[in-house]
Amino acid sequence: MLGYALAMKPDAALELLDKFKIETPSWGYADTGTRFGKFFQDAAAGTIQEKLADAGTVHKFTGAAPSVALHALWDFGSSRELEANARPVIEEASKAGVRIGAINPNLFEDQVYKFGSACSPNPEARHTADRHVRDCIQYAKLTGSKTVSLWFADGTNYPGQDSIVARKRLMEAALKGWHEALVGDVELHVEYKPFEPAFYHTDIADWGMAYAFAKSAGPKAKVLVDTGHHLPGCNIEHVVAFLIDDGMLGGFHFNDRKYADDDLTLGSIDPYAVFRIFAAIVDAVEEDGAKLEDIGFCVDQSHNLKPKLEAMIQTVCAAQELFLKAALVDRTSLKLAQKAMDIVGAERCLVDAFATDVRPMLTEFRTSQGIAGDPLAAYRASGHAAELARLRGERNRAKRVGASYA
């Protein structure tokens, strides 16, 4: 028996799905690790050219990942000639069939950031951070990116270590300065994180603080929601609904979590939570005229054990499935149930949509676009992973010699 969901207009749902595009991250294709160690993969990308090629492969097999987020410190050259640094990256992206997405500054890796970046009591650290973010704004202009995505490790580990208020004011001043430096339609997206690596207080600890800082910075600053950056029990779709209604939702960094900030594949732990986030977004699109293309959907996953391209294809496909389920919610029945204060009936509208097997619809949808109905199976059958391991394996295996912790 079909529930409410399939009584909805599947053609309209698929039309909305066609507008749903996901950005993959360059760092998700390279060898990465945890604080405990790094485990190398033969097929991992070792250069920006290889990262972009891998992103192009994911887009080729899914048809839904046309852009790639870059990490400024890792993906551009070290020269002060920014245009010279950007030009080869733009050319390689074009060859790979993808475009440049969000530019991500690195405000945590340099030794000068020991006590923070924008909020540091060290003026040298603040100057270094300021110059780097301004460079990233220029990279956004040069590459055609629409977003500079800001995440800060800033915070303190002990009571009394620094003035919380002084650090708040430094962050406000930095964000306002960077907002003034924006060009064209580039936006600042301000991310947050409740703990780690700062264990006493984090300077942007939750979505409310990110909202306040973004609002203070100016109209081109919005909030970036990372699905792994919340305390246990946080109702993320509530946060999303609030931000989108206030016009303050910039975008997402998608992953999944079990305890804290995890890099697990999207939907691998709690797919219903991701579905509810998408349901809140589709509500805003259908009911309030929000534009899907104004929201940045970016993956933020670094796969240390799963094969990297397979995990990224898995993520894109999972996001499509969960988004389509959310688009199939029978919103007419839902509103009637809500008006009648019928809790069970209202909840069933969501549960029925979530329980719908949308894989046949997705198979037909992809096939109509000239894409394999099962992208992951097609990728596995292509032999591409073995070819990457053959081409990159000797170099990558050499990295393992003497490597124990990184």
N, C-alpha and C positions, 0 to 999 in steps of 0.2 A: 504493500500500500504506500502510495506516495504521500509525503507530508505536505506541509504548507509550501516548502521551498520550491518544489518543482511546479507548483501552480503559478509561480512568478514567471516573468518574461525572460526566458533564457537568452534570446537574441540581444536584448538590452543589456543583460549581465555580461555577455561576451563582448559586446561593444565597449562596455566600460573596462573590461579586462584588457582589451586591446590598447587602452591608454595607460595601463599600469606597467611602468617600466622600472627596472631595478638596477641600481648601480653596484658594480662589484669593486672591491678595494685592491689596489696594487699589492699591498702588503699581504693579502690573503693567498698570493701565488708563490711567495718566497718562503724559504726556511725560517721558521720562527720558533720560539720556545716559551717556557714558563720561567719563573724565578728559579726553578730547580734544575733546569737544563734544556738543551736543544737537541732534537732528534731530526736528523737529516733525511731527505727523500731524494731519490735519484732523479726524479722528474721535476723537482722544484725549480722555479725561475731564479736566475742569478743576476740578471740585468734588467733594466727598465724595458729594453726591447722585448725580452722574454716575458715579462709581466704583462705587457700590453698584448703580446701575441696570445697569451693564455686567456686574457679577458676577451679577446676577439673570438677565441674558440668557444668559450662559454656562450657568447652571444650567438654564434653560428648555430649551436645546437639547441638553444632555447628560444631565440628570437625576441627575448625580453630584457636583455642586459646590454643596452647600446652605449653605456658610458662607464668610465672607470675613474674612481677617486684616486688621487695621488697624494703621497706623503712628501712634502717639500724637501725635507732633509735627505730622504732616501732616494728620491726619483729624479731630482734635477742636479745638474752639476754644481760644483762649489765655487765657480767663478762669480765675481760681482757683476759680470755682464749677463743680466737676467734674460735678455732676449736670446743671446747665444745659448744659454742653458735650456730655454724653452723650445727653441726651433726644432732640434732633433726629436724631442718628445712628441711634439705635435705631428711631425712627419711619420713617426713610428705608429702613433695612434691611428692615423689615417690609413696606413698600410694594413693595420690589424682590423680595420672596419669598426672602430669604436671612436667615441669622442671623449674629451677630457671632462671629467665631472668635478666634484668638490676638491678644493685644494686644502690639505690638512697641514697646518704648521706643526713643527715639533718643538714643544716648549717644556720638555722634560728630560731629554737625553744628555744635553751638554752639562759638563761639570759645574758650569756657572749657575745652574738652576738647583743647586743643592738645597737652598732655602726658598725655592719658588721662582717664578718668572715675573709675571706682571705684578704680583703682590710681594715680591721679595724685598726685604730690608736692604739688600745689596743693590746700589744704583747701577752697577755694571750689569747685573742680571736683568734689571728692568730695561736698560738700554738695548741689550742683546735681543730680548724678547720683542721690543718695539720695532727694531730694525727688521727682524725676521718676519713678523706679521705683515709689515708694510711691503716687504719683498713678496710675500704670498699674495697680497692684494694685486700687485703688479703681475704676478704669474697668472692670476685669475683673468686679468685683462688680456694678457698676451695669448692665453690658451682658449679664450671664449668661455671659461667657467663662470657659473652664476653664483658660486658659493665658496666662502672661506669658512671652514668648519673648525671651531675652536674648542679644544679640550685642554684643561689645565690640571696638572698634578699638584697645584699649589695648596698648601695647608700647613698645619703644624702637628707635631707629635706629642707635645707636652703642654700642660697648662702653664701660662706665663711665658712661653717661648717667644711670643710676639703679640702685638696688639691686634686683636681681631678687627676692631673698627678701623684702625689705620690701614690694614690690608684690604678691607672692603672699599675704602676710598681710593686706594691705588688701583684696584680692579675697575672701579667705575671710571676713573680718569683714563685708564688704558683703553677701555672699550669705546669710550667717547672719541678718543683720538683716532682710533682705527676706523670707526664709523665715518668720521669726517674725511678719511683718506679713501673711502670707497669710490669706485668709478662705475658709471653706467648702472646696470641693474644687478650688480653683484651684491649679495647679502652676507651678513655675518650670522652664523648659526652657533649659538652658545650652548655647550653641553654641560652636564653636571655629573657628579658622582658622590655618593654619600660617605664613602670611606676608601682607604687604601689608594695611593701610598701614604696619605696623611691620616694618621690614626686618632688624633685628638679632635681636630676640626679641619674640614675641607672648605676652601674659600667659596666654592660654588657647590653646595652640598645637596641641593634638590631642585626640582623643577620650578618651585616658587622663587628661589634665589636667582635662577637662570632667567626667569621671566622679569624679575625686578631689574637685573643688570641689563638685559636686552632693551627693556622699555626705556631705561635711563640713557642707553647709548644712542638710540634714535630709531626712526621708522624702518630702516633696512636691517635691523637686528631682530632675530627671532630665536626660538628655543629649539634645540636639537634633543630629541628623545632617544636614548640608547636603551634598548629593551633589557639590557643586563645591569643597568645602573640605578637600581631601586632597592630599598630595604624590603625584607620579606613581608608579604601581605599587601604591598602597595597595589592599588587598583589602577593599572596603567591606562586602561581605556577611559577611566574617569579623567585622568590627566590629559589624555589626547583630546577628549571631547571638550574639555575646558579651554585648552589652548587653541584648538581650531575655531571654536566659537568666538574667541577674542582676537582672532587673526594673528596669533603668535606662534603657530606651529610651523617651524621651518622644515623639519624633516626627521628622519629616523636613522639610527644605526641599528641594524637588525642582527641579532644572534639569539641564543637561548641560554638559560641558566638553570643551575640546580641549587646552588647556595649563594654565590656572590657574582662577581663580574666574570661570566664564563664566555668562552668562544665556541660554544656548542652550536651545531647546525640548527638553523631556524626551524622551530616546530618540533624538535626532537624530544623535548621534555614536556612542554605544555602548549600543544597546538591550539587548544581552545582559547587560551589567552591571546594568541596572535589573531585568531578569528575575531575575537571581540574588539580588538584594536581596529581591524579592518572594517568591522560592522559600524563602529563609531565614525569612521572616515566616510564610508558609503552613505551613511545617514546625512552627514554634512553636505555631501555632493548632491544627493537626491532632494533633500529637504530645504537646504539653505543656499544652494548655488555655489558651494565651494568648488574650486578647480583642482582636480587631481594632479595636474601638471605643476601646480604651485607647491607641491609637497615633494621633498627629496626623499626617496626610498633607497637607502644605501646599506649594503651588507657591511658589517664590521666583525669579521670572523677570521681567525688565524688558525688553520687546521694543522695541528702538530702530529696527529696520528692518522686521520683519514687522508687518502689521496686528495690533493688540493683541488684539482679541476672537478673530480667527481663530487666532492663535498659542495663546491660552489654551484654546480648544476643541480644537485639535490636541493640546495637552498632556494634557488630561483624557482624550481618546480613546486616546492612546498609553498612558497609565497603565492604563486599563481593559484594553486588549489585552494588555499585558505581565503584568498581575496575573492575568488569566484563563489565560494560558499557564502561569504558575507554579502556579495551582490545579489544572491538568490533569496535572501531573507524576505518573507512576505510582509512588507512594511504596512500594507493596508490592514491585514489581520492584526499585526502587532499594535498598531495605533488604536484599533477598536478594542483590543484586549486591555491596553493601558488605560483608555478612557473608562472602560467598565471596571477598572481595578481588579481585573482577572489575572492574578499573578501567575498561576499555572499556565494559562493560555498564552500569556505574553512570553514567558520563558520558553514554552514549547516552540514558538516561532523561531527562536534562536537555535534551540537544540535540533529541530528538524532540518534547518538549513545546514548546520554543522555536520549532521549525520548523513547528508546527501553525498553519494559517491559521484563526484564531478569528473572523475578520470575519463569516462567515455566522452563527455563534452569537450574536455581539454584535448583529447586525442584527435577528435574531429576538427577542433579549432586549429590546432597546430598543423595538421595535415593540409588544411585549406590554405595555410600560409607557406606551404612548401617545407615544413619542418617535420622531423620524425615525431610521431605521436608519443613516443617514450624517449625523451632526450637522453636520459642517463643510459638506457639500454643501447641506444644508437652510439653514444660516445664509447661505451665499453666495447662494442662490436667493431668500432672503427680502427682499433689498434693504435690510436693516437698516443695513449699513455705509454705504451711500450716504446714507441718511437721517440718520445720525449726523454724517457729514461736512457735510451741508447745514445741520444745526442748530448745529453747533459750529465749522464751518470758518472763518467770518469772524473769530470771536474768536481761534481758534488761529493763524490766519495772521497776525494782528496781533502775536502774540508774536515772530514771526520778524524783525520790523523791527529792525534793529540788533543782532540776536542772532548771536553767533559762537561763544561759549564759555560754558558754564554747568555 
